Amino acid sequence: MAVNNIIKRIQNIMRQDAGINGDAQRIEQMTWMFFLKVYDTQEETWEYKDANYKSIIPEYLRWRNWAIDEKDGEALTGDALLSFVNEKLFPALKNLPVDANTPRAKSIVQETFADLNQYMKNGTLLRQVINIVNEIEFDDAEDRHTFGDIYEGILKDLQSAGNAGEFYTPRALTDFIVMMLDPKLGETFGDFTSGTGGFLTSALNYMAKSVRSAEDGEKLQNAVVGQEWKPLPYLLSITNLLLHDIEAPNITNCDSLGTNVADFKESDKVDVIGMNPPYGGSTEDSVKSNFPLRYRSSETADLFIALIMYRLKAGGRCGVIIPDGFLFGTDGAKLALKENLLRNFNLHTIIRLPGSIFSPYTSIATNILFFNNEEAEGSAEGFKTKETWFYRLDMPEGYKHFSKTKPMKVEHTLPIQEWWNDRKEIVGDEVGEKSRVFTAQQLLDLDCNFDQCKFPKEEEEILPPAELLKQYFEKRAALEHEIDKTLSEIQKILGIDIKSCN
């Protein structure tokens, strides 16, 4: 099945509809249909397993009973279809009877539709879109795999819909991080900005290889935990997990920064965390107040690092994508977070990523921090980190930049995988500092400057003006901080109060 062809056909039809305005609405319109189609397929499986299964959706509103066109002239279309969807389907699904005793596999229908909208105004065009959706058979393994590609195709077309990069991470990167974290059946894998479920599905695919029994299958059902604030990616993630045979997706539509960290219990913690928090955004004071004073930051990425510290179980493992600004940042919150990673976690690896990995969404350079909630063997007193390795992932041969047409692939991480289990420093005239190791004390002496193993200047990405300015100010602040620190040390040596000399 030609994935791009499906998307283009649907988009071309929707562009003719006066009710659809822009990519974001087109995607929302597409995905509620995909959800109902996928859910109906999943219900067929539940009915097969349990003859007494009863759907939470009223019988006449189930996808199979109104959306299928048998080509007999009886299928709803035109004004009749539009009236049915607007006046019966959406109001009913938004108000399904749900309470604390409703199984999660059923309550997700009401939760999913609570904030969704139906935008199309032409019932004939709506019927055409529904017919294309029905071409995909979600009970067919090949079509299920295809739908994962459809998701990626949809998201790559979201450039004009806003901050798409907040909830899309290339599959190659999520697969690589999950591989390095090595989640096991019986462990819980969490993503508290789960977006469309990329990390969660990578974890499920990885753990599914170990399923050998019904008991293993039950463990897989409860293996992933997600939270997502925005309705559209939340809907996509629910559908995505249903497609991966998770009967009751444990994904909550909420702001994961909205809980005071002091309120987290042991049951709120997970064994493994894989995340790509949104970066570049700012937070309200009410959100910042959920964190200890030393960690309060205006940048969401910083707060998510703090959140992870409170939600990772003892002995747990984390791989988190973070922008360059965190590595060289010198504001109080960043310094406190980095020192805490060295003192109270085992920050064992930092991977420097090429700036174009998230193209076309952003050219901001990013990194992967790998750390465990444990004390490394041989760590010095006052630290749980013994040493931190830095590794720079260069562009693969033949690539100048990653792009929409030449995206990152899993095989591009093979150099890291080979280095990972046989770590050596790589420093030379040709490659510069590609891999180095620092003790925790050395990094602390560097004032927690994690900006090591940088990319050569000629390899740096030309950033858009706004991002360039932001990075300039961050680096200038870091330099000023270093100057102030040096002046303070000179002041102590000379026994002079420099301020009194002015």
C-alpha positions as CSV (number, residue, x, y, z in Angstrom):
1,M,0.0,0.0,0.0
2,A,1.4,3.4,-1.0
3,V,1.4,5.3,2.3
4,N,2.1,8.7,0.8
5,N,-0.6,8.1,-1.8
6,I,-3.2,7.5,1.0
7,I,-2.3,10.7,2.8
8,K,-2.3,12.8,-0.3
9,R,-5.6,11.4,-1.5
10,I,-7.2,12.3,1.9
11,Q,-5.6,15.7,2.0
12,N,-6.6,16.5,-1.5
13,I,-10.2,15.8,-0.7
14,M,-10.1,17.8,2.5
15,R,-8.6,20.8,0.8
16,Q,-11.9,21.0,-1.2
17,D,-13.9,21.3,2.1
18,A,-14.7,24.8,3.3
19,G,-14.7,23.6,7.0
20,I,-11.0,22.5,7.0
21,N,-8.4,25.2,7.6
22,G,-4.8,24.1,7.6
23,D,-2.8,21.0,8.3
24,A,-3.6,20.8,12.0
25,Q,-7.4,20.5,11.3
26,R,-6.8,18.0,8.5
27,I,-4.7,15.8,10.8
28,E,-7.3,16.0,13.6
29,Q,-10.1,15.1,11.1
30,M,-8.1,12.1,9.8
31,T,-7.1,10.7,13.1
32,W,-10.6,10.5,14.7
33,M,-11.6,8.4,11.8
34,F,-8.5,6.3,12.1
35,F,-9.2,5.9,15.8
36,L,-12.7,4.6,15.3
37,K,-11.6,2.2,12.5
38,V,-8.8,0.8,14.7
39,Y,-11.0,0.6,17.8
40,D,-13.6,-1.3,15.8
41,T,-10.9,-3.8,14.6
42,Q,-9.7,-4.2,18.2
43,E,-13.3,-4.9,19.4
44,E,-13.5,-7.7,16.8
45,T,-10.6,-9.3,18.6
46,W,-12.2,-8.8,22.0
47,E,-15.5,-10.3,20.8
48,Y,-13.6,-13.3,19.5
49,K,-12.0,-13.9,22.9
50,D,-15.2,-13.2,24.9
51,A,-18.6,-14.1,23.5
52,N,-20.2,-11.8,26.2
53,Y,-18.2,-8.7,25.2
54,K,-20.4,-5.6,25.0
55,S,-19.1,-2.4,23.4
56,I,-19.3,0.9,25.2
57,I,-20.3,2.5,21.9
58,P,-24.0,2.2,21.1
59,E,-24.5,-0.4,18.4
60,Y,-25.7,2.0,15.7
61,L,-22.7,4.2,16.3
62,R,-20.0,1.5,15.9
63,W,-17.8,2.1,12.8
64,R,-18.9,-1.2,11.2
65,N,-22.6,-0.1,11.3
66,W,-22.4,3.3,9.6
67,A,-19.0,3.8,7.9
68,I,-18.8,0.8,5.6
69,D,-19.9,1.5,2.0
70,E,-21.1,-1.8,0.5
71,K,-21.6,-0.1,-2.9
72,D,-25.3,-0.9,-2.7
73,G,-26.4,2.8,-2.6
74,E,-27.4,2.5,1.1
75,A,-24.3,4.1,2.7
76,L,-24.7,7.4,4.5
77,T,-23.4,10.3,2.5
78,G,-24.1,14.0,1.8
79,D,-26.2,15.9,4.3
80,A,-27.5,12.7,5.9
81,L,-23.9,11.6,6.8
82,L,-23.0,15.1,8.0
83,S,-26.1,15.3,10.2
84,F,-25.3,11.8,11.6
85,V,-21.7,12.6,12.5
86,N,-22.4,16.1,13.9
87,E,-25.7,15.4,15.8
88,K,-25.5,11.8,16.8
89,L,-21.9,10.4,16.7
90,F,-19.8,13.2,18.2
91,P,-22.3,14.2,21.0
92,A,-22.7,10.5,22.0
93,L,-19.0,9.7,22.1
94,K,-18.2,12.8,24.0
95,N,-20.8,11.9,26.6
96,L,-20.4,8.2,27.0
97,P,-21.3,7.0,30.5
98,V,-17.9,6.6,32.2
99,D,-17.1,6.2,35.9
100,A,-14.4,4.9,38.1
101,N,-15.4,1.3,37.4
102,T,-15.3,1.6,33.6
103,P,-12.5,-0.5,32.2
104,R,-9.7,1.6,30.7
105,A,-10.2,-0.2,27.3
106,K,-13.7,1.4,27.2
107,S,-13.2,4.7,28.9
108,I,-10.5,5.8,26.4
109,V,-13.3,6.3,23.8
110,Q,-14.9,9.1,25.8
111,E,-11.5,10.5,26.9
112,T,-10.3,10.6,23.3
113,F,-13.3,12.4,21.9
114,A,-13.7,14.8,24.8
115,D,-11.6,17.6,23.1
116,L,-12.0,16.5,19.4
117,N,-13.8,18.4,16.7
118,Q,-15.5,17.5,13.4
119,Y,-14.6,20.2,10.9
120,M,-15.8,19.0,7.5
121,K,-18.9,20.7,6.1
122,N,-19.4,18.7,2.9
123,G,-20.9,15.3,3.6
124,T,-20.1,13.9,0.1
125,L,-16.4,14.7,0.6
126,L,-16.6,13.2,4.1
127,R,-17.9,10.0,2.6
128,Q,-14.9,9.9,0.2
129,V,-12.4,10.3,3.0
130,I,-14.1,7.5,5.1
131,N,-14.0,5.2,2.1
132,I,-10.2,5.7,1.8
133,V,-9.8,5.0,5.5
134,N,-11.7,1.8,5.0
135,E,-9.2,0.7,2.4
136,I,-6.8,0.0,5.2
137,E,-7.4,-3.3,6.9
138,F,-6.1,-3.0,10.4
139,D,-6.5,-6.7,11.1
140,D,-3.8,-7.3,8.5
141,A,-0.2,-7.3,9.8
142,E,1.1,-5.6,6.7
143,D,-1.5,-2.8,6.9
144,R,-0.8,-2.4,10.6
145,H,2.9,-1.8,9.9
146,T,1.9,0.5,7.1
147,F,-0.2,2.6,9.5
148,G,3.0,3.3,11.5
149,D,4.4,4.8,8.3
150,I,1.2,6.7,7.8
151,Y,1.7,8.3,11.2
152,E,5.2,9.4,10.2
153,G,4.0,10.7,6.9
154,I,1.3,12.7,8.6
155,L,3.7,14.2,11.1
156,K,6.2,15.1,8.5
157,D,3.5,17.2,6.8
158,L,2.8,19.1,10.0
159,Q,5.4,21.7,9.5
160,S,2.9,24.5,9.1
161,A,0.7,23.3,12.0
162,G,2.8,24.6,14.8
163,N,5.3,23.1,17.2
164,A,5.3,19.7,15.5
165,G,8.8,18.9,16.7
166,E,7.4,18.7,20.3
167,F,5.8,15.4,19.6
168,Y,7.7,13.8,16.8
169,T,11.1,12.0,17.3
170,P,12.5,10.0,14.4
171,R,11.9,6.3,14.8
172,A,15.6,5.6,14.4
173,L,16.4,7.7,17.4
174,T,13.7,6.2,19.7
175,D,14.7,2.6,18.6
176,F,18.4,3.3,19.3
177,I,17.7,4.8,22.8
178,V,15.4,2.0,23.7
179,M,18.0,-0.5,22.5
180,M,20.6,1.1,24.8
181,L,18.2,1.2,27.8
182,D,17.3,-2.5,27.2
183,P,13.9,-2.6,29.0
184,K,12.9,-6.1,30.2
185,L,9.5,-7.7,30.5
186,G,8.1,-7.0,34.0
187,E,9.6,-3.5,34.0
188,T,7.6,-0.3,33.3
189,F,8.8,2.0,30.6
190,G,7.6,5.7,30.9
191,D,7.5,8.7,28.7
192,F,5.9,11.8,30.3
193,T,5.8,13.8,27.1
194,S,4.7,10.8,25.0
195,G,3.5,12.7,21.9
196,T,2.3,10.1,19.4
197,G,3.8,7.3,21.3
198,G,7.1,6.9,19.5
199,F,9.2,5.9,22.5
200,L,6.4,3.7,23.9
201,T,5.9,1.7,20.7
202,S,9.7,1.4,20.3
203,A,9.8,-0.1,23.8
204,L,6.9,-2.4,23.1
205,N,8.5,-3.7,19.9
206,Y,11.7,-4.3,21.7
207,M,10.1,-6.1,24.6
208,A,7.7,-8.1,22.4
209,K,10.7,-10.1,21.1
210,S,10.9,-11.7,24.6
211,V,7.3,-12.8,24.8
212,R,7.2,-16.6,25.2
213,S,4.0,-17.2,27.2
214,A,0.6,-15.8,28.1
215,E,2.2,-14.5,31.3
216,D,4.8,-12.7,29.3
217,G,2.0,-11.2,27.1
218,E,0.2,-9.9,30.2
219,K,3.4,-8.2,31.3
220,L,3.7,-6.6,27.9
221,Q,0.1,-5.2,28.2
222,N,1.2,-3.3,31.3
223,A,4.7,-2.4,30.2
224,V,4.4,1.3,29.1
225,V,3.1,4.4,30.8
226,G,2.6,7.7,29.0
227,Q,1.4,11.3,29.6
228,E,0.6,13.8,26.9
229,W,-0.9,17.3,27.3
230,K,-2.0,18.1,23.7
231,P,-5.2,16.5,22.4
232,L,-4.0,15.6,18.9
233,P,-0.8,13.7,19.8
234,Y,-2.7,12.1,22.7
235,L,-5.3,10.8,20.2
236,L,-2.5,9.6,17.9
237,S,-0.7,7.8,20.8
238,I,-3.9,6.0,22.0
239,T,-4.5,4.8,18.4
240,N,-0.9,3.8,18.0
241,L,-0.9,1.6,21.2
242,L,-4.2,0.0,20.1
243,L,-2.5,-0.9,16.9
244,H,0.3,-2.5,18.9
245,D,-2.3,-4.8,20.6
246,I,-2.3,-2.9,23.9
247,E,-5.9,-3.3,25.0
248,A,-6.0,-0.6,27.6
249,P,-3.3,2.0,26.7
250,N,-2.0,3.6,29.9
251,I,-1.7,7.1,28.5
252,T,-3.1,10.1,30.4
253,N,-4.1,13.4,28.8
254,C,-2.5,15.8,31.3
255,D,0.3,18.2,32.0
256,S,3.0,16.0,33.5
257,L,4.6,19.1,35.0
258,G,1.4,20.0,36.8
259,T,1.9,17.8,39.9
260,N,4.0,18.9,42.8
261,V,7.0,16.6,42.8
262,A,6.7,16.2,46.6
263,D,3.4,14.4,46.0
264,F,4.9,11.5,43.9
265,K,4.6,8.1,45.5
266,E,6.6,5.0,44.7
267,S,3.8,3.8,42.6
268,D,4.3,6.9,40.3
269,K,7.8,5.8,39.5
270,V,9.0,3.7,36.6
271,D,11.9,1.4,35.8
272,V,13.0,2.9,32.5
273,I,12.4,6.4,31.0
274,G,12.8,7.4,27.3
275,M,11.9,11.0,26.5
276,N,12.3,13.9,24.2
277,P,10.9,16.8,26.2
278,P,9.7,19.9,24.4
279,Y,12.4,22.6,24.4
280,G,12.5,26.3,23.7
281,G,9.2,26.8,25.5
282,S,8.7,28.7,28.8
283,T,6.6,27.8,31.8
284,E,4.2,29.7,34.1
285,D,5.1,30.4,37.7
286,S,2.4,28.1,38.9
287,V,4.1,25.2,37.2
288,K,7.6,26.2,38.4
289,S,6.2,26.2,42.0
290,N,5.8,22.4,41.7
291,F,9.6,22.0,41.9
292,P,12.2,22.8,44.6
293,L,13.5,26.4,44.4
294,R,16.9,25.3,43.1
295,Y,15.4,23.6,40.1
296,R,12.9,26.2,39.0
297,S,13.6,27.3,35.5
298,S,11.8,29.1,32.7
299,E,12.7,26.4,30.3
300,T,10.5,23.3,30.1
301,A,13.4,21.1,29.2
302,D,15.1,21.8,32.5
303,L,11.9,21.1,34.5
304,F,11.5,17.7,32.7
305,I,15.0,16.7,33.7
306,A,14.0,17.5,37.3
307,L,10.7,15.6,36.8
308,I,12.7,12.5,35.7
309,M,14.8,12.6,38.8
310,Y,11.6,12.2,40.9
311,R,10.0,9.6,38.7
312,L,12.8,7.1,38.1
313,K,12.9,4.1,40.4
314,A,16.0,3.2,42.4
315,G,18.1,1.2,39.9
316,G,16.2,2.7,37.0
317,R,17.6,3.8,33.7
318,C,17.0,6.9,31.6
319,G,17.8,8.1,28.1
320,V,16.6,11.7,27.5
321,I,17.1,14.1,24.5
322,I,18.1,17.5,25.6
323,P,19.2,20.7,23.7
324,D,22.8,22.1,23.7
325,G,21.8,24.9,26.0
326,F,21.5,22.5,28.9
327,L,25.1,21.4,28.4
328,F,26.7,24.8,28.6
329,G,24.0,26.7,30.5
330,T,25.1,28.5,33.6
331,D,21.9,29.7,35.2
332,G,21.2,28.4,38.7
333,A,18.7,25.7,37.8
334,K,20.9,24.2,35.1
335,L,23.9,24.1,37.4
336,A,21.9,22.6,40.2
337,L,20.4,19.9,37.9
338,K,23.8,19.0,36.4
339,E,25.5,18.8,39.8
340,N,22.6,16.6,41.1
341,L,23.1,14.3,38.1
342,L,26.7,13.8,39.1
343,R,26.2,13.5,42.8
344,N,22.9,11.5,43.1
345,F,22.7,9.6,39.7
346,N,25.1,7.8,37.6
347,L,25.5,10.0,34.5
348,H,27.5,7.6,32.5
349,T,27.1,8.8,28.8
350,I,26.4,11.9,26.8
351,I,25.9,11.5,23.0
352,R,26.3,14.7,20.9
353,L,23.8,14.5,18.0
354,P,24.1,16.3,14.6
355,G,22.0,19.4,14.4
356,S,19.9,18.2,11.4
357,I,18.4,15.1,13.1
358,F,15.1,16.9,13.7
359,S,15.0,18.6,10.3
360,P,12.7,20.1,9.1
361,Y,11.3,21.0,12.5
362,T,14.3,22.6,14.1
363,S,18.1,22.9,13.6
364,I,18.8,23.2,17.3
365,A,21.6,20.8,18.2
366,T,20.6,18.1,20.6
367,N,22.2,15.4,22.8
368,I,21.2,12.2,24.6
369,L,21.8,12.0,28.3
370,F,22.0,8.4,29.6
371,F,21.9,8.1,33.4
372,N,20.9,5.5,36.0
373,N,19.4,6.0,39.5
374,E,22.3,4.1,41.1
375,E,25.8,4.5,42.4
376,A,28.5,3.6,40.0
377,E,31.1,1.1,41.3
378,G,34.2,3.0,42.2
379,S,32.6,6.4,42.3
380,A,34.4,9.0,44.6
381,E,33.0,10.1,47.9
382,G,30.1,12.6,47.4
383,F,29.3,11.3,43.9
384,K,27.3,8.4,42.4
385,T,28.8,9.1,39.0
386,K,32.3,7.7,38.6
387,E,32.9,9.0,35.1
388,T,31.0,10.4,32.2
389,W,31.8,9.5,28.6
390,F,31.1,11.9,25.8
391,Y,30.7,10.7,22.2
392,R,30.1,12.8,19.1
393,L,27.9,11.2,16.4
394,D,29.2,12.5,13.1
395,M,27.2,12.6,9.9
396,P,27.3,9.3,8.0
397,E,29.5,9.2,4.8
398,G,27.7,10.7,1.9
399,Y,25.4,12.9,4.0
400,K,25.9,16.6,4.5
401,H,22.7,16.9,6.5
402,F,19.7,14.8,7.4
403,S,16.5,16.0,5.8
404,K,12.9,15.0,5.1
405,T,14.0,12.9,2.1
406,K,17.2,11.6,3.7
407,P,16.2,11.0,7.4
408,M,18.3,9.4,10.1
409,K,18.2,5.6,10.0
410,V,19.0,3.1,12.8
411,E,22.1,1.9,11.0
412,H,23.5,5.4,11.4
413,T,23.9,4.7,15.1
414,L,26.1,1.6,14.5
415,P,29.3,3.6,15.3
416,I,27.8,4.4,18.7
417,Q,26.8,0.8,19.3
418,E,30.3,-0.4,18.4
419,W,31.9,2.1,20.7
420,W,29.3,1.6,23.5
421,N,30.6,-1.7,24.7
422,D,34.3,-1.0,24.1
423,R,34.8,2.6,25.1
424,K,37.9,4.4,24.1
425,E,38.9,8.0,23.9
426,I,39.0,9.2,20.3
427,V,41.1,12.4,20.0
428,G,43.2,13.4,16.9
429,D,44.0,16.1,14.4
430,E,41.5,14.8,11.9
431,V,38.5,14.1,14.1
432,G,39.2,16.6,17.0
433,E,37.7,15.4,20.3
434,K,35.2,12.7,19.2
435,S,35.1,10.8,22.4
436,R,36.4,11.7,25.9
437,V,35.9,10.6,29.5
438,F,35.8,12.9,32.6
439,T,35.5,12.0,36.2
440,A,32.6,13.5,38.1
441,Q,35.0,15.7,40.0
442,Q,36.6,17.0,36.8
443,L,33.2,18.0,35.4
444,L,32.4,19.7,38.7
445,D,35.7,21.6,38.5
446,L,34.7,22.7,35.0
447,D,31.6,24.3,36.7
448,C,29.4,21.5,35.2
449,N,30.3,22.5,31.6
450,F,29.0,19.5,29.7
451,D,29.8,21.1,26.4
452,Q,32.5,18.6,25.5
453,C,33.4,16.8,22.2
454,K,31.9,19.5,20.1
455,F,31.3,19.4,16.4
456,P,34.0,21.0,14.3
457,K,33.1,24.6,13.3
458,E,32.8,23.8,9.6
459,E,30.2,21.1,10.5
460,E,28.0,23.4,12.5
461,E,24.4,24.0,11.2
462,I,23.4,27.5,10.1
463,L,20.5,28.3,12.4
464,P,17.4,30.4,11.8
465,P,17.9,33.9,13.2
466,A,15.7,33.4,16.4
467,E,17.5,30.2,17.3
468,L,20.9,31.7,16.5
469,L,20.2,34.7,18.8
470,K,19.0,32.4,21.6
471,Q,22.2,30.2,21.4
472,Y,24.3,33.4,21.2
473,F,22.9,34.7,24.4
474,E,23.2,31.4,26.2
475,K,26.9,31.0,25.2
476,R,27.6,34.6,26.1
477,A,26.1,34.0,29.5
478,A,28.2,30.9,29.9
479,L,31.3,32.9,29.0
480,E,30.5,35.7,31.4
481,H,29.9,33.2,34.1
482,E,33.4,31.7,33.5
483,I,35.0,35.2,33.5
484,D,33.2,36.0,36.8
485,K,34.4,32.7,38.3
486,T,38.0,33.4,37.2
487,L,37.9,37.0,38.6
488,S,36.6,35.6,41.9
489,E,39.5,33.2,42.1
490,I,42.0,36.0,41.4
491,Q,40.3,38.1,44.0
492,K,40.7,35.4,46.6
493,I,44.4,34.9,45.7
494,L,45.2,38.7,45.9
495,G,42.9,39.3,48.9
496,I,41.4,42.2,47.1
497,D,37.7,43.3,47.0
498,I,37.4,44.2,43.4
499,K,34.1,46.0,43.9
500,S,35.7,48.4,46.4
501,C,38.3,49.4,43.7
502,N,35.6,50.7,41.4
